[in-house]
């Protein structure tokens, strides 16, 4: 499972940290690698970003839902973590919080309240995607097109 992506400026590549190994990809930016992953699963990075924005009503620091085991969140520029690889978030005596991964590795990052807020939105979004529940602020009855697709009347 992918834990996180970060940009390796020394090698000018994207470093992917998995449970048991690290891999370098020849992409100029992390977003180009993420876009490639999104396209593989049927949509572009911008399309997935727009979907999350639409359903969760946020504009900044938008998580990217790639598939049912990979949702990426940009913590700082050039560091994206996989929501599903995180076992626990704990506060630190220092500034920020620890992201503890399921493979027992960890990262110390700033912005603990921001991270917890985004993780809550990711949880709601994934629940909505998996169980076909509508988001609280969206009413499919207001859109005849969305309503017809929901009921299979297309």
Phi and psi in degrees as GROMACS dihedral restraints (atoms count N, CA, C in turn):
[ dihedral_restraints ]
;  ai    aj    ak    al  type     phi  dphi    fc
    3     4     5     6     1   -74.1    20    10
    4     5     6     7     1   126.8    20    10
    6     7     8     9     1   -87.8    20    10
    7     8     9    10     1   -53.9    20    10
    9    10    11    12     1  -158.8    20    10
   10    11    12    13     1   163.9    20    10
   12    13    14    15     1  -118.4    20    10
   13    14    15    16     1   136.4    20    10
   15    16    17    18     1  -143.4    20    10
   16    17    18    19     1   154.0    20    10
   18    19    20    21     1   -87.9    20    10
   19    20    21    22     1   129.1    20    10
   21    22    23    24     1   -97.9    20    10
   22    23    24    25     1    99.1    20    10
   24    25    26    27     1   -67.6    20    10
   25    26    27    28     1   -30.4    20    10
   27    28    29    30     1   -62.1    20    10
   28    29    30    31     1   -40.5    20    10
   30    31    32    33     1  -102.0    20    10
   31    32    33    34     1    -4.4    20    10
   33    34    35    36     1    54.1    20    10
   34    35    36    37     1    48.6    20    10
   36    37    38    39     1  -142.3    20    10
   37    38    39    40     1   165.8    20    10
   39    40    41    42     1   -93.1    20    10
   40    41    42    43     1   127.7    20    10
   42    43    44    45     1   -98.5    20    10
   43    44    45    46     1   124.9    20    10
   45    46    47    48     1  -108.1    20    10
   46    47    48    49     1   121.4    20    10
   48    49    50    51     1   -98.9    20    10
   49    50    51    52     1   114.0    20    10
   51    52    53    54     1  -101.8    20    10
   52    53    54    55     1   174.2    20    10
   54    55    56    57     1   -51.7    20    10
   55    56    57    58     1   -46.5    20    10
   57    58    59    60     1  -117.6    20    10
   58    59    60    61     1     0.1    20    10
   60    61    62    63     1  -161.4    20    10
   61    62    63    64     1   171.0    20    10
   63    64    65    66     1  -120.9    20    10
   64    65    66    67     1   142.2    20    10
   66    67    68    69     1  -131.9    20    10
   67    68    69    70     1   142.3    20    10
   69    70    71    72     1  -104.3    20    10
   70    71    72    73     1   133.8    20    10
   72    73    74    75     1  -114.9    20    10
   73    74    75    76     1   142.7    20    10
   75    76    77    78     1   -86.5    20    10
   76    77    78    79     1    64.2    20    10
   78    79    80    81     1  -117.2    20    10
   79    80    81    82     1   144.1    20    10
   81    82    83    84     1   -70.6    20    10
   82    83    84    85     1   -27.9    20    10
   84    85    86    87     1  -141.6    20    10
   85    86    87    88     1   161.4    20    10
   87    88    89    90     1   -66.3    20    10
   88    89    90    91     1   -38.3    20    10
   90    91    92    93     1   -62.1    20    10
   91    92    93    94     1   -32.5    20    10
   93    94    95    96     1   -67.9    20    10
   94    95    96    97     1   -38.8    20    10
   96    97    98    99     1   -66.2    20    10
   97    98    99   100     1   -43.9    20    10
   99   100   101   102     1   -62.9    20    10
  100   101   102   103     1   -40.3    20    10
  102   103   104   105     1   -60.9    20    10
  103   104   105   106     1   -41.1    20    10
  105   106   107   108     1   -61.1    20    10
  106   107   108   109     1   -42.3    20    10
  108   109   110   111     1   -63.6    20    10
  109   110   111   112     1   -44.2    20    10
  111   112   113   114     1   -60.9    20    10
  112   113   114   115     1   -45.6    20    10
  114   115   116   117     1   -62.0    20    10
  115   116   117   118     1   -36.9    20    10
  117   118   119   120     1   -60.2    20    10
  118   119   120   121     1   -35.2    20    10
  120   121   122   123     1   -97.0    20    10
  121   122   123   124     1    13.0    20    10
  123   124   125   126     1   110.3    20    10
  124   125   126   127     1     1.2    20    10
  126   127   128   129     1  -155.8    20    10
  127   128   129   130     1   162.9    20    10
  129   130   131   132     1   -84.2    20    10
  130   131   132   133     1   167.9    20    10
  132   133   134   135     1   -57.4    20    10
  133   134   135   136     1   -45.0    20    10
  135   136   137   138     1   -64.9    20    10
  136   137   138   139     1   -37.5    20    10
  138   139   140   141     1   -64.6    20    10
  139   140   141   142     1   -42.3    20    10
  141   142   143   144     1   -70.1    20    10
  142   143   144   145     1   -36.6    20    10
  144   145   146   147     1   -64.2    20    10
  145   146   147   148     1   -44.8    20    10
  147   148   149   150     1   -62.7    20    10
  148   149   150   151     1   -38.1    20    10
  150   151   152   153     1   -63.5    20    10
  151   152   153   154     1   -46.0    20    10
  153   154   155   156     1   -64.0    20    10
  154   155   156   157     1   -41.8    20    10
  156   157   158   159     1   -60.6    20    10
  157   158   159   160     1   -43.2    20    10
  159   160   161   162     1   -62.9    20    10
  160   161   162   163     1   -48.3    20    10
  162   163   164   165     1   -76.8    20    10
  163   164   165   166     1   -32.7    20    10
  165   166   167   168     1  -106.0    20    10
  166   167   168   169     1    -2.3    20    10
  168   169   170   171     1    56.5    20    10
  169   170   171   172     1    49.1    20    10
  171   172   173   174     1  -126.9    20    10
  172   173   174   175     1   159.5    20    10
  174   175   176   177     1  -121.2    20    10
  175   176   177   178     1   -30.8    20    10
  177   178   179   180     1  -111.0    20    10
  178   179   180   181     1   151.2    20    10
  180   181   182   183     1    52.0    20    10
  181   182   183   184     1    56.2    20    10
  183   184   185   186     1   -83.6    20    10
  184   185   186   187     1   123.8    20    10
  186   187   188   189     1   -66.1    20    10
  187   188   189   190     1   153.6    20    10
  189   190   191   192     1  -114.7    20    10
  190   191   192   193     1   112.0    20    10
  192   193   194   195     1   -82.3    20    10
  193   194   195   196     1   114.6    20    10
  195   196   197   198     1   -99.3    20    10
  196   197   198   199     1   -49.2    20    10
  198   199   200   201     1  -157.4    20    10
  199   200   201   202     1  -174.3    20    10
  201   202   203   204     1   -70.8    20    10
  202   203   204   205     1    -2.2    20    10
  204   205   206   207     1  -127.9    20    10
  205   206   207   208     1    10.5    20    10
  207   208   209   210     1  -145.6    20    10
  208   209   210   211     1   107.2    20    10
  210   211   212   213     1  -128.2    20    10
  211   212   213   214     1   119.9    20    10
  213   214   215   216     1  -102.8    20    10
  214   215   216   217     1   138.8    20    10
  216   217   218   219     1  -127.8    20    10
  217   218   219   220     1   127.6    20    10
  219   220   221   222     1   -78.5    20    10
  220   221   222   223     1   113.6    20    10
  222   223   224   225     1   -82.4    20    10
  223   224   225   226     1   -50.1    20    10
  225   226   227   228     1  -138.3    20    10
  226   227   228   229     1   165.7    20    10
  228   229   230   231     1   -54.5    20    10
  229   230   231   232     1   132.3    20    10
  231   232   233   234     1    70.8    20    10
  232   233   234   235     1    23.4    20    10
  234   235   236   237     1  -143.7    20    10
  235   236   237   238     1   112.9    20    10
  237   238   239   240     1  -119.5    20    10
  238   239   240   241     1   131.9    20    10
  240   241   242   243     1  -111.7    20    10
  241   242   243   244     1   151.4    20    10
  243   244   245   246     1   -90.5    20    10
  244   245   246   247     1   118.3    20    10
  246   247   248   249     1   -54.3    20    10
  247   248   249   250     1   -41.2    20    10
  249   250   251   252     1   -75.1    20    10
  250   251   252   253     1   -13.1    20    10
  252   253   254   255     1   -87.9    20    10
  253   254   255   256     1    -9.8    20    10
  255   256   257   258     1   -89.4    20    10
  256   257   258   259     1   128.6    20    10
  258   259   260   261     1   -90.0    20    10
  259   260   261   262     1   -39.9    20    10
  261   262   263   264     1  -158.3    20    10
  262   263   264   265     1   150.5    20    10
  264   265   266   267     1  -115.8    20    10
  265   266   267   268     1   123.5    20    10
  267   268   269   270     1  -124.5    20    10
  268   269   270   271     1   143.8    20    10
  270   271   272   273     1   -73.1    20    10
  271   272   273   274     1   154.7    20    10
  273   274   275   276     1  -116.4    20    10
  274   275   276   277     1   155.5    20    10
  276   277   278   279     1   -68.7    20    10
  277   278   279   280     1   -25.8    20    10
  279   280   281   282     1   -81.2    20    10
  280   281   282   283     1  -171.1    20    10
  282   283   284   285     1   -74.4    20    10
  283   284   285   286     1   131.0    20    10
  285   286   287   288     1   101.5    20    10
  286   287   288   289     1  -149.8    20    10
  288   289   290   291     1  -149.3    20    10
  289   290   291   292     1   163.8    20    10
  291   292   293   294     1  -100.0    20    10
  292   293   294   295     1   132.4    20    10
  294   295   296   297     1   -96.8    20    10
  295   296   297   298     1   112.3    20    10
  297   298   299   300     1   -97.4    20    10
  298   299   300   301     1   120.6    20    10
  300   301   302   303     1   -87.7    20    10
  301   302   303   304     1   161.6    20    10
  303   304   305   306     1   -63.1    20    10
  304   305   306   307     1   -23.8    20    10
  306   307   308   309     1   -87.4    20    10
  307   308   309   310     1    10.8    20    10
  309   310   311   312     1    76.5    20    10
  310   311   312   313     1     6.0    20    10
  312   313   314   315     1   -82.7    20    10
  313   314   315   316     1   168.9    20    10
  315   316   317   318     1  -150.6    20    10
  316   317   318   319     1   161.6    20    10
  318   319   320   321     1  -133.0    20    10
  319   320   321   322     1   138.0    20    10
  321   322   323   324     1   -95.8    20    10
  322   323   324   325     1   121.7    20    10
  324   325   326   327     1  -133.8    20    10
  325   326   327   328     1   158.1    20    10
  327   328   329   330     1   -83.2    20    10
  328   329   330   331     1   179.7    20    10
  330   331   332   333     1    65.9    20    10
  331   332   333   334     1    49.7    20    10
  333   334   335   336     1   -61.6    20    10
  334   335   336   337     1   -39.3    20    10
  336   337   338   339     1   -68.1    20    10
  337   338   339   340     1   -38.0    20    10
  339   340   341   342     1   -61.6    20    10
  340   341   342   343     1   -45.6    20    10
  342   343   344   345     1   -62.6    20    10
  343   344   345   346     1   -46.7    20    10
  345   346   347   348     1   -62.9    20    10
  346   347   348   349     1   -39.3    20    10
  348   349   350   351     1   -61.4    20    10
  349   350   351   352     1   -46.8    20    10
  351   352   353   354     1   -66.9    20    10
  352   353   354   355     1   -37.2    20    10
  354   355   356   357     1   -63.5    20    10
  355   356   357   358     1   -35.4    20    10
  357   358   359   360     1   -65.5    20    10
  358   359   360   361     1   -41.5    20    10
  360   361   362   363     1   -66.7    20    10
  361   362   363   364     1   -39.0    20    10
  363   364   365   366     1   -62.6    20    10
  364   365   366   367     1   -43.4    20    10
  366   367   368   369     1   -58.3    20    10
  367   368   369   370     1   -47.5    20    10
  369   370   371   372     1   -62.3    20    10
  370   371   372   373     1   -42.6    20    10
  372   373   374   375     1   -64.2    20    10
  373   374   375   376     1   -46.1    20    10
  375   376   377   378     1   -64.2    20    10
  376   377   378   379     1   -39.5    20    10
  378   379   380   381     1   -61.8    20    10
  379   380   381   382     1   -42.0    20    10
  381   382   383   384     1   -64.5    20    10
  382   383   384   385     1   -42.9    20    10
  384   385   386   387     1   -67.3    20    10
  385   386   387   388     1   -41.0    20    10
  387   388   389   390     1   -76.5    20    10
  388   389   390   391     1   -34.0    20    10
  390   391   392   393     1  -111.4    20    10
  391   392   393   394     1    10.2    20    10
  393   394   395   396     1    53.0    20    10
  394   395   396   397     1    38.8    20    10
  396   397   398   399     1   -91.4    20    10
  397   398   399   400     1   144.2    20    10
  399   400   401   402     1   -82.0    20    10
  400   401   402   403     1   151.6    20    10
  402   403   404   405     1   -67.1    20    10
  403   404   405   406     1   151.2    20    10
  405   406   407   408     1   -55.3    20    10
  406   407   408   409     1   -39.8    20    10
  408   409   410   411     1   -91.0    20    10
  409   410   411   412     1    -1.0    20    10
  411   412   413   414     1  -110.3    20    10
  412   413   414   415     1   133.4    20    10
  414   415   416   417     1  -118.9    20    10
  415   416   417   418     1   108.2    20    10
  417   418   419   420     1   -62.2    20    10
  418   419   420   421     1   -18.3    20    10
  420   421   422   423     1   -68.2    20    10
  421   422   423   424     1   -21.1    20    10
  423   424   425   426     1   -75.0    20    10
  424   425   426   427     1   -16.9    20    10
  426   427   428   429     1  -118.9    20    10
  427   428   429   430     1   114.1    20    10
  429   430   431   432     1   -63.7    20    10
  430   431   432   433     1   -34.4    20    10
  432   433   434   435     1   -67.9    20    10
  433   434   435   436     1   -50.7    20    10
  435   436   437   438     1   -61.0    20    10
  436   437   438   439     1   -39.7    20    10
  438   439   440   441     1   -64.5    20    10
  439   440   441   442     1   -41.5    20    10
  441   442   443   444     1   -67.2    20    10
  442   443   444   445     1   -36.4    20    10
  444   445   446   447     1   -69.8    20    10
  445   446   447   448     1   -37.3    20    10
  447   448   449   450     1   -61.9    20    10
  448   449   450   451     1   -40.1    20    10
  450   451   452   453     1   -89.8    20    10
  451   452   453   454     1     1.1    20    10
  453   454   455   456     1    73.6    20    10
  454   455   456   457     1    23.0    20    10
  456   457   458   459     1   -90.8    20    10
  457   458   459   460     1    13.0    20    10
